[in-house]
Amino acid sequence: MACVLAFVDDLFFQAKILETAKHIGIEVKSYATPDALLAQIAKQAPNLVIVDLNARNKPLEAIRSVRAAAQDVKLIAFYSHVEVELAEQAREAGSSQVMPRSQFTHSLATILAEAKSHPS
């Protein structure tokens, strides 16, 4: 079964991700700290990690930590469209893909469906 982890502390986006995942038939586990996310990665290697770059608890650190722990995992980060510099920092930290929040929202079902069809 596909393992999808999300580093998201915004309750609206957590709910949106979890509801979309439920509709597609995939489980997504959400974490609000880099340590909690890494603890889960140590238990089970994910095939997708989603990171909200506007999370309050060190999202760039979370990306670097995920990349160090699971080099091949697909990591998608999303950000507020006005924070172009933050997007570039996420790319430098190791994100596979970085997209504005609106594009992420629009593509969420496709992203999760791809994770479901290509489990690690």
ABEGO torsion letter per residue (X at the ends): XBBBBBBBABAAAAAAAAAAAAAAGBBBBBBABAAAAAAAAAABBBABBBBBAABABGAAAAAAAAAAABAABBBBBBBBAABAAAAAAAAAAGBABBBBAAAAAAAAAAAAAAAAABBX
